Amino acid sequence: MSKKEVTDARTDANKAEVSYVARVEGQAGINVEVTGAGEASAQFKVFEPMRFFEAFLVGRRYHEVHELASRICGICPIAHQMTALRAVENAFKVEVTAQTRALRRLLSLSAWIQSHTLSLYFLTAPDYLGFGGAFEIAKDNIDVVRQALRLKKLGNDIGELIGGRAVHPISAIVGGFTKEPTKEGLAEIRLRLKKEKEAIWDAVELFRRFDYPSVDRETELVAISSDEEYAVNEGKLTSSSGLNVREGEYRTHVEEKEVNYSNTKKSFIDGKEFLSGPIARVSLNYGKLTSDAKKASDQLGFSPPSFDPFMNIKARVIEIVYALDEAVRIIDNLRLGFSEQPIKAETGTPCEGAALTEAPRGLLYHWYKFDSSGTVQKADIVTPTAHNSASIESSLCSLAPKLLKQGQDLTLGCEKLIRAYDPCISCSVHVTRI
């Protein structure tokens, strides 16, 4: 926070004006104002420039889409790659094998582990431990930082083993993989997963004891859900209000609107804002968690369904516990050594396909339209931050009067809320001013 922003916050206690929110991915600010009557207005202002990632996919061949899409984000390239692959495969009616599905699930879980760890320890924890950044934490809490670094590296190493490299993986392709992981590599990863699972209860205790603000506002929770498993890469679009439709029906229910102060659009389901992300996943899919993930939920005091965005923080801890368990299960059930060949897509007919997955930060949508040669004619991508931007503003409006009533720092409280959502801003810029 700049000196000017601190001064402004002190000069007018009813306003929070932050030109550059710290400890989030990307460039955004917030303007919040509370009237004397206790009514609040809020703007989540994304000023990061438009990157045209939908436009640069037009004209590319179907087998290039997933590699290009992964470049949309350096933090969640795996999520974009998995979603693009599934959208292409849905368009060309490619059915991948169970082994490919399992490896992709493991790859996506690796992204959850590293992304949740980054969010929890390096972006969120300083708010509640009284430090300005993660490196300051190490002065008095070296074991906390060591655990964070181990978990982050574990997630990255799983991604590298399955995907060929930790960032922008290369071995996942349309129809399968170019190579399979080694048994020796998986065995070493399994040992580390078990070791981190034993230590994860320290993280549960750490994030249990923080004093979180709260947002008393019920909203619609949205995630993908599956009857077979805790949904990661596949599932129906579901919500706490009863929505339950196939991913291809996404655009029938979800619409986007532009605002004149932000380069991120707002998303609505049937005209209403909604909340996506870890809190929605845990709330809607609680029954599919492992027993230890449910134990972590109990110890953290997380009671589903929860509508408080600050509980995203606890939900991330729960999902790390789940991911550690699920990764071990997947490794134990893999059948390696028979070199599956990728299933080829057949071109010749115009087609289109959509896919929904759960990126670490929430619901991610990709849709592509192809001509008969398999060349992209049109692309539509909606990211977690675009899904949550309307909810972020409404949550700020709900939180701000409460903070003032309690005599708390309005600016810091609003910034904490943004970090609880953990927006991935660079993914979300879909608007440019001409």
Secondary structure, 3 states (H helix, E strand, C coil): CCHHHHHHHHHCCCEEEECCCCCCECCEEEEEEECCCCCEEEEEEECCCCCCCCHHHCCCEHHHHHHHHHCCCCCCHHHHHHHHHHHHHHHHCCCCCHHHHHHHHHHHHHHHHHHHHHHHHHHHHHHHHCCCCHHHHHHHCHHHHHHHHHHHHHHHHHHHHHHCCCCCCCCEECCEECCCCCHHHHHHHHHHHHHHHHHHHHHHHHHHCCCCCCCCCCCEEEEEECCCCCCCCCCEEEECCCCEECHHHHHHHEEEECCCCCCECEEEECCECEEECHHHHHHHCHHHCCHHHHHHHHHHCCCCCCCCHHHHHHHHHHHHHHHHHHHHHHHHHCCCCCCCCCCCCCCCCCEEEEEEEEECCEEEEEEEEECCCCEEEEEEEECHHHHHHHHHHHHHHHHHHHHHHCCCCHHHHHHHHHHHHCCEHHHHECCCCC
